[in-house]
Amino acid sequence: MALFYLDTSALVKLYVREPGTERMLRLASREHNHRLAILTIAEIELRSAIRRRERSTDLDATSANQILRNFESHLETRLLRQPLTESVLDTAKALLDGHPLRAYDAIQLAGCLVLRAAAGMDQPVFVCADRDLLATAGFLKLSVLDPASP
């Protein structure tokens, strides 16, 4: 059993078929009993991604609404929610001062770093599909996983 911190790019793969979906579904399988954590802001980012796909007709309204209902259910039963705290924001600011990150990427990575500091022996694996963000996470000595990599 391991703790995996899912950036939104990885979280979406649990709900929408794209490269890396199979790996994410195996990771999330109850048989492995892994714990999956997200930053609370991922709730907004996931909804944005699903609605954007609906508007571009990649998803029909029924499918988009079902995905969002499934996600809401998983928030209650399956996902650990890392709160967006002052500590996360302060860590994100420091990340932006030292690394070429986008704002939300810095916030996501900061959430994982704050979780790592609080987790003690159970260190999270940062799961993300953005190579630049994974490189920064690796530089910061986080264990990383790209679900779309071979």
C-alpha positions as a Markdown table, in Angstrom:
| # | Residue | x | y | z |
|---|---|---|---|---|
| 1 | Met | 0.0 | 0.0 | 0.0 |
| 2 | Ala | 1.4 | 3.4 | -1.0 |
| 3 | Leu | 0.3 | 7.0 | -0.9 |
| 4 | Phe | -0.1 | 8.7 | -4.4 |
| 5 | Tyr | -0.6 | 12.4 | -4.8 |
| 6 | Leu | -2.5 | 13.0 | -8.1 |
| 7 | Asp | -1.9 | 16.2 | -10.0 |
| 8 | Thr | -5.0 | 17.1 | -12.1 |
| 9 | Ser | -3.3 | 15.8 | -15.3 |
| 10 | Ala | -3.2 | 12.4 | -13.7 |
| 11 | Leu | -6.6 | 12.6 | -12.0 |
| 12 | Val | -8.4 | 13.3 | -15.3 |
| 13 | Lys | -7.0 | 10.0 | -16.6 |
| 14 | Leu | -9.2 | 8.1 | -14.0 |
| 15 | Tyr | -12.3 | 9.5 | -15.7 |
| 16 | Val | -11.5 | 10.2 | -19.4 |
| 17 | Arg | -9.7 | 7.7 | -21.7 |
| 18 | Glu | -6.3 | 9.1 | -22.8 |
| 19 | Pro | -2.7 | 7.9 | -22.7 |
| 20 | Gly | -2.1 | 6.7 | -19.1 |
| 21 | Thr | -5.6 | 5.8 | -18.2 |
| 22 | Glu | -5.0 | 2.1 | -17.9 |
| 23 | Arg | -2.1 | 2.7 | -15.6 |
| 24 | Met | -4.1 | 5.1 | -13.4 |
| 25 | Leu | -7.0 | 2.6 | -13.2 |
| 26 | Arg | -4.6 | -0.1 | -12.0 |
| 27 | Leu | -3.1 | 2.3 | -9.5 |
| 28 | Ala | -6.5 | 3.2 | -8.2 |
| 29 | Ser | -7.8 | -0.4 | -8.1 |
| 30 | Arg | -9.1 | -1.3 | -4.7 |
| 31 | Glu | -7.1 | -4.6 | -4.8 |
| 32 | His | -3.9 | -2.6 | -4.3 |
| 33 | Asn | -5.3 | -0.6 | -1.5 |
| 34 | His | -3.3 | 2.5 | -2.4 |
| 35 | Arg | -4.3 | 5.8 | -0.9 |
| 36 | Leu | -4.9 | 8.6 | -3.4 |
| 37 | Ala | -4.6 | 12.2 | -2.4 |
| 38 | Ile | -5.5 | 15.4 | -4.3 |
| 39 | Leu | -5.2 | 19.1 | -3.5 |
| 40 | Thr | -8.7 | 20.5 | -3.0 |
| 41 | Ile | -8.2 | 22.9 | -6.0 |
| 42 | Ala | -8.1 | 19.8 | -8.2 |
| 43 | Glu | -11.8 | 19.6 | -7.8 |
| 44 | Ile | -12.1 | 22.8 | -9.7 |
| 45 | Glu | -9.5 | 21.9 | -12.3 |
| 46 | Leu | -11.1 | 18.5 | -13.0 |
| 47 | Arg | -14.5 | 20.1 | -13.4 |
| 48 | Ser | -13.0 | 22.7 | -15.8 |
| 49 | Ala | -11.3 | 19.9 | -17.8 |
| 50 | Ile | -14.5 | 17.9 | -18.1 |
| 51 | Arg | -16.7 | 20.9 | -19.1 |
| 52 | Arg | -14.0 | 22.1 | -21.6 |
| 53 | Arg | -14.2 | 18.6 | -23.2 |
| 54 | Glu | -17.9 | 18.8 | -23.2 |
| 55 | Arg | -17.9 | 22.2 | -24.9 |
| 56 | Ser | -15.5 | 20.9 | -27.6 |
| 57 | Thr | -17.7 | 17.9 | -28.1 |
| 58 | Asp | -15.1 | 15.4 | -27.0 |
| 59 | Leu | -17.7 | 14.4 | -24.3 |
| 60 | Asp | -21.5 | 14.5 | -24.6 |
| 61 | Ala | -23.4 | 16.2 | -21.7 |
| 62 | Thr | -24.7 | 12.9 | -20.3 |
| 63 | Ser | -21.1 | 11.5 | -20.1 |
| 64 | Ala | -19.7 | 14.7 | -18.6 |
| 65 | Asn | -22.4 | 14.8 | -15.9 |
| 66 | Gln | -21.8 | 11.1 | -15.1 |
| 67 | Ile | -18.1 | 11.7 | -14.8 |
| 68 | Leu | -18.7 | 14.6 | -12.4 |
| 69 | Arg | -21.1 | 12.5 | -10.3 |
| 70 | Asn | -18.6 | 9.7 | -10.1 |
| 71 | Phe | -15.9 | 12.1 | -9.1 |
| 72 | Glu | -18.1 | 13.6 | -6.4 |
| 73 | Ser | -18.7 | 10.1 | -5.1 |
| 74 | His | -15.0 | 9.4 | -5.0 |
| 75 | Leu | -14.4 | 12.6 | -3.1 |
| 76 | Glu | -16.5 | 11.2 | -0.3 |
| 77 | Thr | -15.3 | 7.6 | -0.4 |
| 78 | Arg | -11.9 | 7.2 | -2.1 |
| 79 | Leu | -9.8 | 10.4 | -2.4 |
| 80 | Leu | -7.9 | 12.1 | 0.4 |
| 81 | Arg | -8.3 | 15.8 | 0.1 |
| 82 | Gln | -5.2 | 17.9 | 0.9 |
| 83 | Pro | -6.5 | 21.4 | 1.9 |
| 84 | Leu | -5.3 | 24.5 | 0.2 |
| 85 | Thr | -3.7 | 26.2 | 3.2 |
| 86 | Glu | -1.4 | 29.2 | 3.8 |
| 87 | Ser | 1.5 | 26.7 | 4.1 |
| 88 | Val | 0.7 | 25.4 | 0.6 |
| 89 | Leu | 0.5 | 28.9 | -0.8 |
| 90 | Asp | 3.8 | 29.9 | 0.9 |
| 91 | Thr | 5.5 | 26.8 | -0.4 |
| 92 | Ala | 4.1 | 27.6 | -3.9 |
| 93 | Lys | 5.5 | 31.1 | -3.7 |
| 94 | Ala | 8.9 | 29.8 | -2.8 |
| 95 | Leu | 8.7 | 27.3 | -5.7 |
| 96 | Leu | 7.9 | 30.1 | -8.2 |
| 97 | Asp | 10.9 | 32.0 | -7.0 |
| 98 | Gly | 13.2 | 29.1 | -7.7 |
| 99 | His | 11.7 | 27.1 | -10.6 |
| 100 | Pro | 10.1 | 28.0 | -13.9 |
| 101 | Leu | 6.6 | 26.8 | -13.0 |
| 102 | Arg | 3.1 | 27.9 | -13.9 |
| 103 | Ala | 1.1 | 29.2 | -11.0 |
| 104 | Tyr | -1.3 | 26.2 | -10.6 |
| 105 | Asp | 1.6 | 23.7 | -11.2 |
| 106 | Ala | 3.5 | 25.4 | -8.3 |
| 107 | Ile | 0.3 | 25.1 | -6.1 |
| 108 | Gln | -0.1 | 21.4 | -7.0 |
| 109 | Leu | 3.5 | 20.6 | -6.3 |
| 110 | Ala | 3.4 | 22.6 | -3.1 |
| 111 | Gly | 0.4 | 20.6 | -1.9 |
| 112 | Cys | 2.4 | 17.4 | -2.4 |
| 113 | Leu | 5.5 | 18.9 | -0.6 |
| 114 | Val | 3.3 | 19.9 | 2.4 |
| 115 | Leu | 1.7 | 16.5 | 2.5 |
| 116 | Arg | 5.2 | 14.9 | 2.4 |
| 117 | Ala | 6.2 | 17.0 | 5.4 |
| 118 | Ala | 3.1 | 15.9 | 7.3 |
| 119 | Ala | 3.1 | 12.3 | 6.2 |
| 120 | Gly | 6.1 | 11.1 | 8.2 |
| 121 | Met | 7.2 | 7.7 | 7.0 |
| 122 | Asp | 4.5 | 7.4 | 4.3 |
| 123 | Gln | 6.0 | 9.6 | 1.6 |
| 124 | Pro | 3.7 | 10.4 | -1.3 |
| 125 | Val | 4.5 | 9.6 | -4.9 |
| 126 | Phe | 3.8 | 12.6 | -7.1 |
| 127 | Val | 1.7 | 11.4 | -10.1 |
| 128 | Cys | 1.6 | 13.8 | -13.0 |
| 129 | Ala | 1.6 | 13.8 | -16.9 |
| 130 | Asp | 3.6 | 17.1 | -17.3 |
| 131 | Arg | 7.3 | 16.4 | -17.9 |
| 132 | Asp | 8.5 | 19.8 | -16.7 |
| 133 | Leu | 6.6 | 19.5 | -13.5 |
| 134 | Leu | 7.8 | 15.9 | -13.0 |
| 135 | Ala | 11.4 | 17.1 | -13.5 |
| 136 | Thr | 11.0 | 19.8 | -10.8 |
| 137 | Ala | 9.3 | 17.3 | -8.4 |
| 138 | Gly | 12.2 | 14.9 | -9.0 |
| 139 | Phe | 14.7 | 17.7 | -8.4 |
| 140 | Leu | 13.0 | 18.3 | -5.0 |
| 141 | Lys | 13.5 | 14.6 | -4.2 |
| 142 | Leu | 9.9 | 13.5 | -4.6 |
| 143 | Ser | 9.2 | 10.1 | -5.9 |
| 144 | Val | 7.5 | 10.6 | -9.2 |
| 145 | Leu | 5.3 | 8.7 | -11.7 |
| 146 | Asp | 4.2 | 9.6 | -15.2 |
| 147 | Pro | 1.2 | 7.5 | -15.9 |
| 148 | Ala | 1.6 | 7.9 | -19.6 |
| 149 | Ser | 5.2 | 6.8 | -19.7 |
| 150 | Pro | 6.1 | 3.3 | -20.8 |
